[in-house]
Amino acid sequence: MRERVLGLVLGCVLGAGAWAAAPERVDINTADAATLARVLEGVGPARAAAIVEHRRRHGPFRRAEDLARVKGIGPRTVERNRGRIAVGARGSGGAKGRER
């Protein structure tokens, strides 16, 4: 009985750790600046506002790498956030939330 309880507790702890380790994802084509700044590492309020402004002026992003076109966002920032970035709402029937 004791081993069963210990196994159950251990399973819960390990399962919770794996769940907590999964990064939150954000759709860079629909998120507001506050959400982008909160979810993306290395992106503060000014860079998040630049992402939203770039999206407004140039249309939706087609892939995660397109973020590097935004002033202040480089390839390293994109790579660091790859697991957090979703690219959806592309305007022409693109799959929502698809990662690139």
C-alpha positions as CSV (number, residue, x, y, z in Angstrom):
1,M,0.0,0.0,0.0
2,R,2.8,2.4,0.9
3,E,4.5,1.8,-2.4
4,R,1.3,2.4,-4.3
5,V,0.8,5.8,-2.5
6,L,4.4,6.7,-3.1
7,G,4.1,5.8,-6.8
8,L,1.0,7.9,-7.1
9,V,2.6,10.9,-5.4
10,L,5.7,10.5,-7.5
11,G,3.6,10.3,-10.7
12,C,1.7,13.4,-9.8
13,V,4.8,15.4,-9.1
14,L,6.6,14.3,-12.3
15,G,3.4,14.9,-14.4
16,A,2.9,18.4,-12.9
17,G,6.6,19.2,-13.6
18,A,6.2,18.2,-17.3
19,W,3.0,20.2,-17.6
20,A,4.5,23.3,-16.0
21,A,7.6,23.1,-18.3
22,A,5.5,23.5,-21.5
23,P,5.8,27.1,-22.6
24,E,2.7,29.2,-23.2
25,R,2.1,29.8,-26.9
26,V,1.0,33.0,-28.5
27,D,-0.4,33.6,-32.0
28,I,1.7,36.5,-33.3
29,N,-1.0,37.4,-35.8
30,T,-3.7,38.0,-33.3
31,A,-2.1,38.7,-29.9
32,D,-2.1,42.2,-28.5
33,A,1.2,43.9,-27.3
34,A,0.6,43.1,-23.7
35,T,0.3,39.4,-24.4
36,L,3.3,39.4,-26.7
37,A,5.4,41.1,-24.0
38,R,4.2,38.7,-21.3
39,V,4.8,35.4,-23.3
40,L,7.8,36.1,-25.5
41,E,11.3,36.1,-23.8
42,G,13.3,39.2,-24.6
43,V,10.3,41.1,-25.8
44,G,9.2,44.0,-23.7
45,P,6.4,46.5,-24.2
46,A,8.3,48.5,-26.8
47,R,9.2,45.6,-29.0
48,A,5.8,44.1,-28.6
49,A,4.2,47.3,-29.8
50,A,6.6,47.3,-32.7
51,I,5.4,43.7,-33.6
52,V,1.8,44.9,-33.5
53,E,2.6,48.0,-35.6
54,H,4.5,45.9,-38.2
55,R,1.6,43.5,-38.4
56,R,-0.8,46.4,-38.9
57,R,1.3,48.0,-41.7
58,H,2.4,44.9,-43.5
59,G,-0.2,42.3,-42.8
60,P,0.0,39.0,-41.0
61,F,3.2,37.1,-40.5
62,R,3.5,33.9,-42.6
63,R,6.1,32.2,-40.4
64,A,7.9,32.7,-37.1
65,E,11.1,33.9,-38.9
66,D,9.2,36.9,-40.3
67,L,9.4,38.4,-36.8
68,A,13.0,39.2,-37.5
69,R,11.8,41.9,-39.9
70,V,10.6,43.9,-36.9
71,K,13.0,46.4,-35.6
72,G,14.6,45.2,-32.4
73,I,13.7,41.5,-33.0
74,G,16.6,39.4,-34.4
75,P,17.0,35.7,-35.3
76,R,18.2,34.8,-31.8
77,T,15.0,36.2,-30.2
78,V,12.9,34.2,-32.8
79,E,14.9,31.0,-32.1
80,R,14.7,31.5,-28.3
81,N,10.9,31.8,-28.6
82,R,10.2,29.1,-31.3
83,G,8.2,26.9,-28.9
84,R,6.1,29.9,-27.8
85,I,5.2,31.2,-31.3
86,A,2.1,30.2,-33.2
87,V,1.4,31.6,-36.6
88,G,-2.3,31.7,-37.5
89,A,-5.0,33.9,-38.8
90,R,-3.2,34.5,-42.1
91,G,-6.2,36.0,-43.8
92,S,-6.5,33.5,-46.7
93,G,-7.8,30.5,-44.9
94,G,-4.5,29.6,-43.2
95,A,-4.6,27.1,-40.3
96,K,-5.0,28.8,-37.0
97,G,-2.2,28.3,-34.5
98,R,0.1,26.4,-36.8
99,E,3.7,26.6,-35.7
100,R,6.4,27.2,-38.3
